[in-house]
Amino acid sequence: MNKKVLSLTQSLLGASIPVLCYHQVRPDSGMTPEKFGSHLDLIRKMGFETISLARLHDVVTGKEKLSFPAIVITFDDCTLDNWVYAVPELLRRNMTGVFFAITDFLRPGPARPRADQGGRMTVPRFGDIMDQALRGNCRWFMNHDEIRAVVHDLGMEVYAHSAAHQACFTSRKPYGVLGEG
């Protein structure tokens, strides 16, 4: 599908702009930086350009019409791997992302090196990150300087996802399957 067809389709359907949501992007997961990069390459090959949520709002409310096919790429939770691994993949392709932070877990600290700056970290799985955060260890989340850099230096967006995310993660004991009963 070429860019003109996508743009025409989005125009005819109204503000039909896909919004993708990623969580962790890390080497030892189902979404490695390489796999995430291949997703971004496919998005670009299909003719999409990334836009911000602020711009999406303007399109949806009729304040702006786009002349190109658009997509929004979001990241839930602002875990450290988003900074270390996802941000460099976006930057490599001149794309933007929108990040949603768990505000109670934001801490002061200097920006840690991203993969494109030589940084390589083994970031735990999300469940383990949450277990540690609920005990006060929030080092596996992006910190204040990383959040500032994403917004002020890289021109991306950060919004609040929740305060503590606790309603979903106070226990990992399964209680059943959604839709049972």
C-alpha positions as CSV (number, residue, x, y, z in Angstrom):
1,M,0.0,0.0,0.0
2,N,1.5,3.3,-0.9
3,K,1.5,6.6,1.0
4,K,-1.2,8.3,-1.1
5,V,-3.6,5.3,-0.7
6,L,-3.1,5.3,3.1
7,S,-3.5,9.1,3.3
8,L,-6.7,8.9,1.2
9,T,-8.0,6.1,3.3
10,Q,-7.4,8.0,6.5
11,S,-9.1,11.1,5.0
12,L,-12.2,9.1,3.9
13,L,-12.6,7.3,7.2
14,G,-12.1,10.4,9.2
15,A,-9.4,10.5,11.8
16,S,-8.7,6.8,11.6
17,I,-5.1,6.9,12.9
18,P,-3.6,3.7,14.5
19,V,-2.3,3.9,18.0
20,L,0.2,1.2,18.9
21,C,1.1,0.4,22.5
22,Y,4.3,-1.2,23.6
23,H,5.5,-2.1,27.0
24,Q,9.0,-3.5,27.4
25,V,11.6,-3.4,24.6
26,R,14.7,-5.3,25.9
27,P,17.1,-7.9,24.6
28,D,15.9,-10.8,26.6
29,S,12.2,-10.5,25.9
30,G,9.6,-11.2,23.3
31,M,10.1,-7.6,22.0
32,T,13.9,-7.2,21.5
33,P,15.3,-3.9,20.2
34,E,15.9,-5.6,16.9
35,K,12.3,-6.8,16.6
36,F,11.0,-3.4,17.7
37,G,13.3,-1.8,15.0
38,S,11.8,-4.2,12.4
39,H,8.3,-3.0,13.4
40,L,9.4,0.6,13.0
41,D,10.9,-0.3,9.6
42,L,7.6,-1.9,8.5
43,I,5.7,1.2,9.7
44,R,7.9,3.4,7.7
45,K,7.8,1.1,4.6
46,M,4.0,1.2,4.7
47,G,4.2,5.0,4.5
48,F,3.3,6.0,8.0
49,E,4.8,8.9,9.9
50,T,4.6,9.1,13.7
51,I,2.8,12.0,15.3
52,S,2.2,13.1,18.9
53,L,-0.9,12.7,20.9
54,A,-1.3,16.4,20.9
55,R,-1.3,16.4,17.2
56,L,-3.7,13.4,17.1
57,H,-6.1,15.4,19.3
58,D,-6.0,18.3,16.8
59,V,-6.8,15.8,14.0
60,V,-9.6,14.1,15.8
61,T,-11.2,17.5,16.9
62,G,-10.9,18.8,13.3
63,K,-8.3,21.5,14.1
64,E,-5.8,19.9,11.6
65,K,-6.0,17.8,8.5
66,L,-3.0,15.6,7.7
67,S,-1.7,15.2,4.2
68,F,0.1,12.0,5.1
69,P,-0.8,8.7,6.8
70,A,-0.1,8.9,10.5
71,I,0.4,6.6,13.4
72,V,1.0,7.1,17.2
73,I,3.5,4.9,19.0
74,T,3.0,4.7,22.8
75,F,4.9,3.0,25.7
76,D,3.2,2.1,29.0
77,D,4.9,2.4,32.3
78,C,8.2,4.2,31.4
79,T,10.4,1.3,32.4
80,L,14.1,1.9,32.0
81,D,14.3,-0.3,28.9
82,N,12.1,2.2,27.0
83,W,14.8,4.8,27.6
84,V,17.8,2.5,27.0
85,Y,16.5,0.5,24.0
86,A,13.3,1.9,22.5
87,V,14.2,5.6,22.3
88,P,17.4,4.9,20.2
89,E,15.4,2.8,17.8
90,L,12.9,5.7,17.3
91,L,15.7,8.2,17.0
92,R,17.5,6.1,14.4
93,R,14.4,6.4,12.2
94,N,13.6,10.0,13.1
95,M,10.3,8.8,14.7
96,T,8.6,9.9,17.9
97,G,7.0,8.1,20.8
98,V,4.6,8.9,23.6
99,F,5.4,7.6,27.0
100,F,3.1,7.0,30.0
101,A,4.8,7.2,33.4
102,I,3.7,5.6,36.7
103,T,4.2,8.9,38.6
104,D,4.8,7.4,42.1
105,F,7.8,5.6,40.7
106,L,9.6,8.6,39.2
107,R,12.8,9.5,41.1
108,P,15.6,12.0,40.7
109,G,18.7,11.0,39.0
110,P,21.0,11.5,36.1
111,A,20.1,10.2,32.7
112,R,21.7,6.7,32.2
113,P,23.3,5.9,28.9
114,R,21.0,4.6,26.2
115,A,22.1,1.8,23.8
116,D,23.1,4.4,21.2
117,Q,25.4,5.9,23.8
118,G,27.0,2.6,24.8
119,G,24.5,1.7,27.5
120,R,23.6,-2.0,27.9
121,M,21.5,-3.1,30.8
122,T,19.7,-6.2,31.8
123,V,16.3,-4.8,32.7
124,P,14.0,-7.2,34.6
125,R,10.6,-8.4,33.5
126,F,7.8,-6.0,34.3
127,G,6.4,-8.2,37.1
128,D,9.8,-8.2,38.9
129,I,10.1,-4.4,38.3
130,M,6.7,-3.9,40.0
131,D,7.5,-6.2,42.9
132,Q,10.7,-4.1,43.5
133,A,8.9,-0.8,43.1
134,L,6.2,-1.7,45.6
135,R,9.0,-2.3,48.1
136,G,10.6,1.1,47.3
137,N,13.2,0.2,44.6
138,C,12.2,2.3,41.6
139,R,15.5,2.1,39.7
140,W,14.0,0.2,36.8
141,F,11.8,3.1,35.8
142,M,12.9,6.1,33.9
143,N,14.0,8.9,36.2
144,H,13.4,12.6,36.2
145,D,16.4,13.5,33.9
146,E,15.4,10.8,31.4
147,I,11.8,12.0,31.3
148,R,13.1,15.6,30.9
149,A,15.4,14.5,28.1
150,V,12.6,12.7,26.2
151,V,10.4,15.8,26.3
152,H,12.8,18.7,26.1
153,D,15.8,17.3,24.2
154,L,14.0,14.8,21.9
155,G,10.6,16.4,21.4
156,M,8.5,13.4,22.5
157,E,5.7,13.4,25.0
158,V,5.3,12.0,28.5
159,Y,1.9,11.7,30.2
160,A,0.8,10.2,33.6
161,H,-0.3,6.6,33.2
162,S,-1.3,6.2,36.8
163,A,0.0,7.0,40.3
164,A,1.1,3.5,41.5
165,H,-0.4,1.0,39.1
166,Q,-1.2,-1.0,42.2
167,A,-4.8,-1.9,41.5
168,C,-3.5,-4.4,38.9
169,F,-0.3,-5.6,40.6
170,T,-0.8,-5.9,44.3
171,S,-0.5,-9.7,43.9
172,R,0.4,-12.0,41.1
173,K,-1.9,-14.7,42.3
174,P,-4.3,-15.7,39.5
175,Y,-8.0,-15.2,40.3
176,G,-9.4,-16.7,37.1
177,V,-9.7,-15.8,33.4
178,L,-11.6,-12.7,32.2
179,G,-14.9,-13.8,30.9
180,E,-15.2,-17.0,33.0
181,G,-18.4,-17.6,34.9
